[in-house]
Amino acid sequence: MSLKINKNYLINLVLAVITLSLLILGGRYYNHYVSAYTDITLDSKILNESRKVFIRLPVNYDTNKVYSLIIKTDGNFNLDTWNETLASFSNKAQAEQAILVSIPNLFFTATRNRDLVPPYARQDVNTQAPATNNIEPNGEADKFLQFIELELLPYLTNRFKLNNNRILSGFSAGGSFVFYTLHTKPDLFNGYFAFSPAAWYDDMTVVNKVDSFLKASNKMFKKPTYLFLSVGEEEHPLMLEAYSNLEQALKASPNEHLKWESIINPNAEHNDNPRLSVADALGGYQKFLNKRP
C-alpha cells in the first residue's frame, strides 16, 4: 500500500519549517547582536572586519560633563545587571558616573576564543600544555587588545568627554583577557574586573604569565591600579583552582600601586557569578578612587 502525500501539504510543511528556523535565527541574532542602547559599528583595520559595540550612556547624560569609561567583553551577557547597578550607583553622591561600552562576539563567525584567548594559549582551549610540535592556532587577544587601544578608545575619546578612570571587565574567557591586558598593558586601564577568569588554559599558562609579571612588576605599574577577582563557589574545580592560584600569586608579590580584592560567591555557578559580582566590583573600585592621593 503506497502512502500518498498531498503536494500542497508538503510545500506548506517545508515553508513552516523554514519560517520557524528563520524566527529562531532572528531571535538569536537579536538577543546576541542587538542591544537596548546605542549600537555602532567600527570598520577595524587591525581585525580586518567590522565590529559592533553597544554604548550605554549614564542616566541624564550631559554632553558637557566628563565621565569615566567601562569597557566590557561578552556583549549582551549580564548587560541588564550592569545597567541596573550603574543606575543605582548614579544616585549616590560619591559614585562616579560612567559610560559603558560592551563588545559582542561576531554572530556568524566563532570569534570569542580567537579574540579573548591570549596568544600563548590555544584557541581550542585545553587543560593540558601543548605538545612541542603543536600546530593548532593560538588565541589572538593581542590583536583584539590593539583594536581596543588603537581603534575603539580613540573613537570614544573623540566623541565623549572622558576622564582618566577606565575599567576593563570580562567574564570567563573575557576574564582571561582581562588578565592578559593587565600583564601586557597594565597602564591602559586603572580598573580590572575579572569574573570567573578562565586562567586554566594549557595547564594554567595564564596563571603562570600573571605570576611572572607580578614578580617583576615593581616598575611596570606607573599609576594606582585596582583589580577585582571573583568566582562562584559551585564552579568547575579547574576554575576554582585557577582562582586560588591567582590569589596566591597576588599575595606572593604585593605591589604598592596595585590594590586588589577577591571574593567567592556562595552557592553560585559559572553563569551566576558575574551577576553577583558587578556591584561588589564597582563598589570596590569607587572606594579605591576615593582613597587615591
LUMMARMI-786120 format. One record per residue (C-alpha): residue in three letters; x, y, z. Coordinates in Angstrom, 2 decimals. Last residue first. Example, Ala and Ser with C-alpha at 12.3 -4.5 7.8 and 13.67 -1.06 7.14 Angstrom:
% residues 2
{'SER',{13.67,-1.06,7.14}}
{'ALA',{12.30,-4.50,7.80}}
***
This chain:
% residues 293
{'PRO',{46.12,60.64,46.78}}
{'ARG',{43.79,57.74,45.97}}
{'LYS',{41.36,56.73,48.69}}
{'ASN',{38.16,57.81,46.92}}
{'LEU',{39.20,56.08,43.70}}
{'PHE',{39.80,52.77,45.51}}
{'LYS',{36.47,53.08,47.31}}
{'GLN',{34.81,53.54,43.90}}
{'TYR',{36.62,50.50,42.54}}
{'GLY',{35.47,48.37,45.44}}
{'GLY',{31.87,49.45,44.94}}
{'LEU',{32.07,48.77,41.21}}
{'ALA',{33.46,45.28,41.82}}
{'ASP',{30.98,44.49,44.59}}
{'ALA',{28.04,45.67,42.47}}
{'VAL',{29.14,43.66,39.44}}
{'SER',{29.93,40.39,41.22}}
{'LEU',{26.59,38.65,41.76}}
{'ARG',{25.55,38.92,38.12}}
{'PRO',{29.03,37.82,37.05}}
{'ASN',{28.88,34.70,39.31}}
{'ASP',{25.60,33.19,38.19}}
{'ASN',{26.88,31.91,34.82}}
{'HIS',{29.61,29.81,36.47}}
{'GLU',{27.63,28.52,39.46}}
{'ALA',{26.99,30.40,42.68}}
{'ASN',{26.29,28.71,46.05}}
{'PRO',{28.43,31.32,47.87}}
{'ASN',{30.23,33.98,45.81}}
{'ILE',{33.99,33.63,46.25}}
{'ILE',{35.60,37.06,46.50}}
{'SER',{38.85,38.78,45.63}}
{'GLU',{40.22,42.27,46.11}}
{'TRP',{43.24,44.02,44.65}}
{'LYS',{45.09,47.30,45.07}}
{'LEU',{48.15,47.51,42.84}}
{'HIS',{50.50,50.50,43.11}}
{'GLU',{52.23,49.38,46.30}}
{'ASN',{52.81,45.93,44.85}}
{'PRO',{52.48,42.64,46.69}}
{'SER',{54.08,39.59,45.06}}
{'ALA',{53.19,36.43,46.99}}
{'LYS',{49.63,37.57,47.75}}
{'LEU',{48.87,38.21,44.09}}
{'ALA',{50.35,34.86,43.02}}
{'GLN',{48.40,33.04,45.74}}
{'GLU',{45.15,34.70,44.65}}
{'LEU',{45.83,33.73,41.04}}
{'ASN',{46.43,30.12,42.10}}
{'SER',{43.17,30.04,44.06}}
{'TYR',{41.20,31.39,41.10}}
{'ALA',{42.86,28.88,38.76}}
{'GLU',{41.95,26.06,41.15}}
{'LEU',{38.35,27.27,41.40}}
{'MET',{38.04,27.37,37.61}}
{'LEU',{39.57,23.90,37.35}}
{'PRO',{37.19,22.59,40.02}}
{'HIS',{34.18,23.71,37.93}}
{'GLU',{32.05,26.35,39.63}}
{'GLU',{29.91,25.86,42.74}}
{'GLU',{31.56,28.53,44.89}}
{'GLY',{31.36,31.10,42.11}}
{'VAL',{34.46,33.09,41.23}}
{'SER',{35.68,36.65,41.71}}
{'LEU',{38.66,38.92,41.04}}
{'PHE',{38.71,42.71,41.32}}
{'LEU',{41.88,44.59,40.37}}
{'TYR',{42.59,48.27,41.05}}
{'THR',{45.55,50.28,39.74}}
{'PRO',{47.50,53.23,41.14}}
{'LYS',{49.86,54.63,38.49}}
{'LYS',{53.11,53.70,36.76}}
{'PHE',{52.80,49.96,37.28}}
{'MET',{55.71,48.34,35.43}}
{'LYS',{58.48,49.28,37.89}}
{'ASN',{57.61,46.85,40.66}}
{'SER',{56.16,44.39,38.14}}
{'ALA',{58.78,41.64,38.09}}
{'LYS',{57.17,39.11,40.44}}
{'LEU',{53.73,40.25,39.32}}
{'PHE',{54.54,39.57,35.66}}
{'SER',{55.84,36.07,36.37}}
{'ASP',{52.67,35.23,38.33}}
{'VAL',{50.46,36.65,35.59}}
{'LYS',{52.21,34.52,32.97}}
{'ASN',{51.95,31.42,35.17}}
{'VAL',{48.24,32.00,35.82}}
{'VAL',{47.60,32.37,32.09}}
{'THR',{49.56,29.15,31.41}}
{'MET',{47.46,27.20,33.91}}
{'ASP',{47.97,23.81,32.18}}
{'ASP',{47.01,24.93,28.70}}
{'TYR',{44.18,27.27,29.69}}
{'TRP',{43.44,27.39,33.44}}
{'ALA',{43.01,31.19,33.60}}
{'ALA',{39.38,31.04,32.53}}
{'PRO',{38.51,34.09,34.64}}
{'SER',{35.37,33.67,36.77}}
{'PHE',{34.72,37.45,36.80}}
{'ALA',{37.85,39.50,36.15}}
{'PHE',{37.37,43.25,36.76}}
{'TYR',{40.37,45.48,36.00}}
{'GLY',{40.45,49.18,36.91}}
{'ASN',{43.24,51.64,36.12}}
{'PHE',{43.21,50.88,32.41}}
{'LEU',{45.93,51.12,29.73}}
{'ASP',{48.53,51.20,32.49}}
{'PRO',{48.99,47.44,32.87}}
{'LYS',{49.33,46.80,29.12}}
{'THR',{50.84,43.29,28.89}}
{'HIS',{50.19,41.87,32.38}}
{'LEU',{46.84,43.56,32.94}}
{'THR',{45.69,43.03,29.35}}
{'TYR',{46.23,39.27,29.61}}
{'PHE',{44.48,39.32,32.98}}
{'VAL',{41.43,41.00,31.46}}
{'PHE',{41.56,38.59,28.51}}
{'SER',{41.43,35.68,30.99}}
{'GLY',{38.29,37.27,32.40}}
{'GLY',{36.78,37.58,28.92}}
{'ALA',{37.28,33.84,28.52}}
{'SER',{35.26,33.55,31.75}}
{'PHE',{33.76,37.03,32.26}}
{'GLY',{35.35,40.35,31.37}}
{'SER',{35.75,43.91,32.63}}
{'LEU',{38.15,46.69,31.65}}
{'ILE',{37.76,49.88,33.67}}
{'ARG',{38.97,53.37,32.79}}
{'ASN',{39.35,56.44,35.01}}
{'ASN',{41.38,59.01,33.07}}
{'ASN',{38.44,61.31,32.36}}
{'LEU',{36.19,61.11,29.34}}
{'LYS',{34.28,63.72,27.34}}
{'PHE',{32.69,61.74,24.54}}
{'ARG',{33.02,61.57,20.78}}
{'ASN',{36.75,61.77,20.10}}
{'THR',{37.61,59.81,23.25}}
{'LEU',{35.28,57.02,22.13}}
{'TYR',{36.76,56.62,18.63}}
{'PRO',{40.29,56.87,20.03}}
{'LEU',{39.44,54.08,22.53}}
{'LEU',{37.94,51.80,19.88}}
{'GLU',{40.69,52.00,17.28}}
{'LEU',{44.19,51.91,18.79}}
{'GLU',{43.63,50.53,22.30}}
{'ILE',{40.56,48.35,21.75}}
{'PHE',{41.65,47.02,18.35}}
{'GLN',{45.17,46.51,19.70}}
{'LEU',{43.67,44.43,22.53}}
{'PHE',{41.84,42.32,19.96}}
{'LYS',{45.09,41.82,18.06}}
{'ASP',{46.95,40.67,21.19}}
{'ALA',{43.99,38.52,22.19}}
{'GLU',{44.66,36.43,19.10}}
{'GLY',{44.42,32.93,20.54}}
{'ASN',{46.67,30.21,19.22}}
{'PRO',{46.10,28.17,16.09}}
{'GLU',{46.94,24.46,16.45}}
{'ILE',{50.38,23.48,15.18}}
{'ASN',{51.71,21.86,18.35}}
{'ASN',{55.00,20.05,17.74}}
{'THR',{56.20,20.72,21.29}}
{'ALA',{52.95,19.32,22.68}}
{'PRO',{50.54,21.80,24.20}}
{'ALA',{50.08,22.04,27.99}}
{'GLN',{46.99,20.25,29.22}}
{'THR',{43.59,21.66,30.21}}
{'ASN',{42.74,22.67,26.68}}
{'VAL',{41.37,25.71,24.89}}
{'ASP',{40.80,25.29,21.17}}
{'GLN',{42.15,28.81,20.66}}
{'ARG',{45.44,27.53,22.05}}
{'ALA',{47.34,29.58,24.60}}
{'TYR',{50.36,31.93,24.24}}
{'PRO',{48.40,34.35,22.06}}
{'PRO',{45.94,35.01,24.91}}
{'VAL',{42.34,33.77,24.45}}
{'LEU',{39.86,36.62,24.09}}
{'ASP',{39.65,37.37,20.38}}
{'ARG',{40.04,33.90,18.87}}
{'ASN',{38.13,32.30,21.72}}
{'ARG',{35.12,34.53,21.08}}
{'THR',{35.40,34.78,17.29}}
{'ALA',{33.16,31.98,16.00}}
{'THR',{31.68,33.72,12.95}}
{'PHE',{28.01,34.41,12.17}}
{'PHE',{27.34,36.49,15.27}}
{'LEU',{30.61,38.28,15.96}}
{'ASN',{31.38,38.46,19.66}}
{'PRO',{29.81,41.38,21.46}}
{'ILE',{31.73,44.41,22.78}}
{'SER',{30.19,46.39,25.64}}
{'VAL',{30.81,50.09,26.20}}
{'LEU',{29.61,51.58,29.49}}
{'ILE',{29.83,55.33,30.00}}
{'ALA',{30.41,56.06,33.66}}
{'GLN',{29.06,58.11,36.54}}
{'GLU',{31.34,58.47,39.52}}
{'ALA',{29.90,57.46,42.88}}
{'GLN',{30.12,59.81,45.86}}
{'ALA',{26.65,61.34,45.51}}
{'LYS',{24.90,58.01,45.16}}
{'ASN',{22.06,58.05,42.64}}
{'SER',{24.46,57.08,39.85}}
{'PHE',{25.23,53.88,41.75}}
{'SER',{21.68,52.59,41.27}}
{'ALA',{21.71,53.34,37.55}}
{'LEU',{25.11,51.67,37.28}}
{'THR',{23.77,48.58,39.06}}
{'GLU',{20.64,48.32,36.90}}
{'ASN',{22.55,48.77,33.65}}
{'TRP',{25.33,46.38,34.64}}
{'THR',{22.75,43.76,35.62}}
{'ASP',{20.99,44.20,32.28}}
{'LEU',{24.31,43.72,30.46}}
{'ASN',{24.90,40.32,32.04}}
{'PHE',{25.63,38.82,28.61}}
{'ASN',{24.73,41.38,25.95}}
{'GLY',{28.29,41.66,24.66}}
{'ASP',{30.80,39.44,26.49}}
{'THR',{33.66,41.95,26.76}}
{'LYS',{33.38,45.03,28.92}}
{'ILE',{34.73,48.54,28.52}}
{'ILE',{33.93,50.96,31.33}}
{'LEU',{34.67,54.65,30.95}}
{'SER',{34.55,57.50,33.47}}
{'TYR',{32.64,60.61,32.54}}
{'VAL',{33.15,64.34,31.96}}
{'LYS',{30.08,66.57,31.74}}
{'ASN',{29.13,68.98,28.96}}
{'THR',{27.36,66.36,26.84}}
{'ASP',{25.10,65.57,29.81}}
{'TYR',{23.71,62.05,30.25}}
{'ASN',{20.63,62.06,32.47}}
{'VAL',{21.08,58.35,33.20}}
{'PRO',{24.52,57.33,32.03}}
{'LEU',{25.15,56.31,28.41}}
{'ARG',{25.17,52.64,27.34}}
{'ILE',{27.21,52.06,24.19}}
{'PHE',{26.99,48.66,22.47}}
{'VAL',{29.82,47.80,20.09}}
{'LYS',{29.77,46.28,16.60}}
{'ARG',{32.84,45.12,14.77}}
{'SER',{33.52,45.25,11.02}}
{'GLU',{36.41,43.08,9.86}}
{'ASN',{40.13,43.19,9.15}}
{'LEU',{40.95,42.83,12.83}}
{'ILE',{43.52,45.65,12.77}}
{'LYS',{41.78,47.58,10.01}}
{'SER',{38.60,47.62,12.05}}
{'ASP',{35.47,49.03,10.48}}
{'LEU',{33.57,50.17,13.54}}
{'THR',{29.85,49.57,14.01}}
{'ILE',{27.64,51.42,16.48}}
{'ASP',{24.79,50.21,18.65}}
{'THR',{23.32,52.70,21.11}}
{'TYR',{21.38,51.05,23.94}}
{'ALA',{18.85,48.23,24.19}}
{'SER',{21.31,45.96,22.44}}
{'VAL',{21.28,43.98,19.20}}
{'TYR',{23.79,41.23,18.38}}
{'HIS',{23.16,38.37,20.78}}
{'ASN',{19.48,38.57,21.67}}
{'TYR',{18.55,39.94,18.22}}
{'TYR',{20.62,37.35,16.36}}
{'ARG',{19.21,34.53,18.47}}
{'GLY',{15.69,35.72,17.82}}
{'GLY',{16.35,36.05,14.09}}
{'LEU',{17.78,32.53,13.96}}
{'ILE',{14.74,31.16,15.77}}
{'LEU',{12.38,33.10,13.51}}
{'LEU',{14.30,31.97,10.42}}
{'SER',{14.10,28.35,11.53}}
{'LEU',{10.35,28.66,12.19}}
{'THR',{9.80,30.16,8.74}}
{'ILE',{11.86,27.43,7.07}}
{'VAL',{9.96,24.71,8.93}}
{'ALA',{6.62,26.31,8.04}}
{'LEU',{7.63,26.64,4.40}}
{'VAL',{8.59,22.96,4.30}}
{'LEU',{5.26,21.98,5.86}}
{'ASN',{3.33,24.20,3.47}}
{'ILE',{5.07,22.60,0.50}}
{'LEU',{4.39,19.10,1.82}}
{'TYR',{0.71,19.89,2.43}}
{'ASN',{0.39,21.38,-1.04}}
{'LYS',{1.82,18.21,-2.57}}
{'ASN',{-0.53,15.91,-0.65}}
{'ILE',{1.35,12.83,0.37}}
{'LYS',{0.23,9.45,-0.91}}
{'LEU',{1.36,6.40,1.00}}
{'SER',{1.60,3.27,-1.10}}
{'MET',{0.00,0.00,0.00}}
***
